[in-house]
Structures are given as C-alpha cells and as structure tokens.
Amino acid sequence: MNTELLGSIAQIVLMVVLAYPLGKYIAKVYKGEKTCLDFIAPVERWIFKLCGIDPNVEMSWKSFLKALLTINLFWFFWGMFLLYFQQYLPLNPDGNASQSSHLSFNTCISFMVNCNLQHYSGESGLTYFTQLFVIMLFQFITAATGMAALGGVFKAMASKSTHTIGNFWNLLMKSSTRILLPLALVVGFILIIEGTPMGFDGKMKLTTLEGQEQLVSQGPAAAIIPIKQLGTNGGGYYGVNSSHPLENPTYLTNMVECWSILILPMAMVFALGFYLKRKKLAYSIFGVMLFAYLVSVGINTYYETKGNPMISAMGIDQQAGAMEGKETRLGPAATALWSCTTTVTSNGSVNGMHDSTMPLSGMMEMLNMQINTWFGGVGVGFMNYYAFLIIAVFISGLMVGRTPEFLGKKVEAREMKIATIVALAHPFVILIGTAVACYYWVYNPAFVEAEGGWLNNPGFHGFSEMLYEYTSASANNGSGFEGLGDNTYFWNFTTGLALIISRYLPIVGQVAIAGLLAQKKYIPESAGTLKTDTATFAVMTFSVIFIVAALSFFPALTLGPIAEYFSIY
C-alpha cells in the first residue's frame, strides 16, 4: 500500500475518532449543560441584551422558523448592498470592481444559503472588506443557522410531548461561539504556521524562475479558510479554491482542511445519540452514512489512481494516476478523498478540478449531492436524513403490519406529505433546471452564444457540466464542473432560484415535521412498536434513500457520466 492511500486512511480514521467526543460536547452545549467554554457566557449575555433578545424564551416551531427566515432575509439585503457597492468601500488595496446586479444576487444568495456557489474568482471578484463582512460573516451565520435548526429538531425529538422546540437565537449564538469559533481558531493557527497569508496588504510583486514578474494576491485568507471548511461552506478565497498553494500550502494543511469538512457533520450524528440518550440509533444512522461515504471514496480512488485509458492508449506511462486537474504535491488519492468528502457534505471546496476527474468519479460526486443525506451540511445533513427516516418508518410499518411510530410518536398522513414533498423537491429542482438549460442549448443557440457559449465541452461531458451545476446548487454544495461558463444572467438567476428553494423548503419541512410530532401524545414502546435502531431498519432506510435517488437521477446520469465512461473505455 503506497503512502497516498495510507494518508487517506489516516484522515478517515482521524475524523471518525475525533467526531465521537466532539458529538458529546455538542450535545452538552445544546442541552445547556456545563462545558469548558462557559467563560464565553458573559459575552453572549451582553450581545443578547444589546439586541433585546431573551434567550430563555421557548419558541413554537412556527416562531422558530419565523426567526430563522427573518434574519436570513435581513442578511440578504446586507450582502447585496455591500457586494454591489464594494469598490467604494474600504479595504480594497487592489482596486477590485463591484459585482454586477445579477452576480451580486447569485453570490449573496449562494453564501446566505450555505452553498457558496462561486460565479466569480476570489482574488478579483471581491475586496478584503466583502471577504470579511459578507463572505466570512455569512459562513459563520449560515452554518450556525443549520446547526440551530438541528438543535431545535433534537429538542423536539427528545420531548415526550411539547409545543416548543427551544430558542432559535440561543442555539444560533451557541453554535457560533461554543462550536464554530473555537474550532476555526485552532485550524486558522495551523494554516498561518504552514504559510497561509494573514494580513491586509495588496498584491505582492514577485519574479518567477523564468524572470517574469507575477502578482500574487494576499489578504486575510487564514481567517476565512477555517470557517469555509468547518461550516461546510466551501467558498474559495482564491479562484481555484484549496488547490491554490496559499490556500492549502502543504500536505498537513490538506489533511487538516479535509478533516475540517467532515468533522462536524459526523459529530452531529453522535450528538443526536447523546442528546436523545439513544446511542444505538445514532450508531445505526452513522453506519449507513459512513458506508455510503466509504463506497464513494473507494470508487473515486480506484479510477483516479488507475489513470485515463485514452492517455494509456497513446503509450504514455500513468503510474502517478490520472493527473489532469490535480496538484502534483497532493496526488490523485488525496484529490479523490477530498472530492467525496466535499460532496457528501454541502461543502463544495476542491483541491483539484472535478471537471477533470474520470467519468465515474464525476458520477459519484454528483450522486453524493443528489442523494444529499450522507452526513450533508453541518446541521442540515441529518435533517435531510430525518425526512427519509420518516418515510422509511411509514413504509416499514405498512410492510410488517405495525404502527408507524418514531420515538414514541405516530407518523401519520400530514408528516408523510411534508416528508414526501421535501424528498421530491430536490430532484425536481435539479432535473427541471437541467432540462431548461438543455432546451436553450439545443433550440436557442443564439441566446446561448450571446451569453458566451456556456460550454467548453459539448456532448456527454457538456451535459454533465449543466447537470452538475444544478445538482451543486440544489445540494447547497457550490463545487462545479468548471468547463461551464456560468457568470451569465441565465445561470446566475436560475441557480439562484434553485439555491433559495433547496435551502429553505427542506428546513421548513423538517422543522415542521419535528414540531408536529413533538406535539403528539407519547406512546410507550410495546411489542408492536417498530424498532428503528436495528441493522435491519438501517438497511431499509438506506434502500429507501438509494431507490429514490436512483429512480430520479439514473436516466440523467446515463446521458452524462455513464455515456462518457463507455465512450472512452
């Protein structure tokens, strides 16, 4: 076994081992128990007092959602204003211009919904001011929003009968100050030590080995990159994201950043077990997610280290693997691991170009986002799984003739309707968006040409580029097959619409399900109760998730990456 594979195995083992104690800590934070970071409490109280908020007031699920949506609407206008007028604001030593109206709309929506789909290049598309007061700010707030929503779901699931699910503002604050900020500081110090820039100077002029002058962007990168990864945000400070040698300088930073992407989504599953005092249920859910993740890592690692058969047919040695679009200092195995880690979550950062990965690797990257439940974004990942869990409980109950109950609450028609809408909205947005884009590409070429042509790769791969863009937007991921020219009116507005629907509809639906179930009378477990913490039910849940995804996306994947695979082999 070579050192590249050992590095991948070490990263996965480290993530799983550290996720357990972190999950225990998160459960204590959300339950209001004593932790080592209670010294932050006076600062939190001062902020609440300044804002006129009582963090101890319990909220119904409707009030909880109202607070969540209201603050997000405020940040939308905040971000739009700053991005549109950024050239007139301070901290702009490089003189970067403001974003256009449609680009600022897309950027603001993208970062507000924790997607970080970037239709611009970080060095030239933003100023230091907007990097800090829009991008970094949103990356804390949106991650904390997802975590707060899950905290409310935890409380609803743990209660035998209640009309409240906690206080959104309290959960939002604690997610930021007790979890995200401390971890971001640790990762940030590691990046600074390894060479990531942290300052406010303009571009540095350097002389290359060829004797040519080159301008290198600097700025407060080390402050922004940690929360980009820990909050499953993914927005690159530099245009090529974490494949940039200043954003990800060494193999150590590569391991730390890759670890940062998945540690909180993993820990949230363990936190569920500690919060509900149902560790067996958490282990069951974690096992399903980890199995799916490892399968995708195995497939991508195999194809990326194997090499491209078309290049092999030319008599070129590919012992290093398929190296197009990858950093030689990292290698194909590290890129394969990262490509799966970033797509099983809603992170979207890259340390190599997904557009250059082998066809079936690209398919796995898309499938991870299309399923969108294997760990997922911090907080909202389990909530996506929760909707499928409700569906699996209902179907399993009907199959075995037992009452469909989950944690002592009857799952009835109203919960099933909401869960079904949430589950089907994701493929609806992706497939309809791709169909509209294909229609314009085929039947209105003049419109496409007027916007710059869109595709650099026609045929199967061109279709994959468009499918990937809507998949990434709908999964709140943000990565892309970057052969697509996406900074246009069409792509900015259509993906912006996909971002809004795919972020808020699931959160509203999932919190509503939890709130509705919490209000119901608790039914003690009996011999007729369906067990939901067994290996059998875990397999059932996996099957439901996979079948829904396969039926929804297999035809589209056949037209794209699968057809491309057979065309080159």
Secondary structure by P-SEA (a helix, b strand, c coil): ccaaaaaaaaaaaaaaaaaaaaaaaaaaaaaccccccccaaaaaaaaaaaacccccccccaaaaaaaaaaaaaaaaaaaaaaaaacccccccccbbbbbcaaaaaaaaaaaaacccccccccccccccccccccaaaaaaaaaaaaaaaaaaaaaaaacccccccccaaaaaaaaccccaaaaaaaaaaaaaaaccccccccbbbbbccccbbbbbbbccccccaaaaaaacccccccccccccccccccaaaaaaaaaaacaaaaaaaaaaaaaaccaaaaaaaaaaaaaaaaaaaaaaaaaaaaccaaaaaacccccccccccccccccaaaaaaaaaaaaaccccccccccccccaaaaaaaaaaaaaccccccccaaaaaaaaaaaaaaaaaaaaaccccccccccccaaaaaaaaaaaaaaaaaaaaaaaaaaaaacccaaaaaaaccccccccaaaaaaaaaaaaaaaacccccccccccccaaaaaaaaaaaaaaccaaaaaaaaaaaaaaacccccccccccccccaaaaaaaaaaaaaaaaaccaaaaaacaaaaaaacc
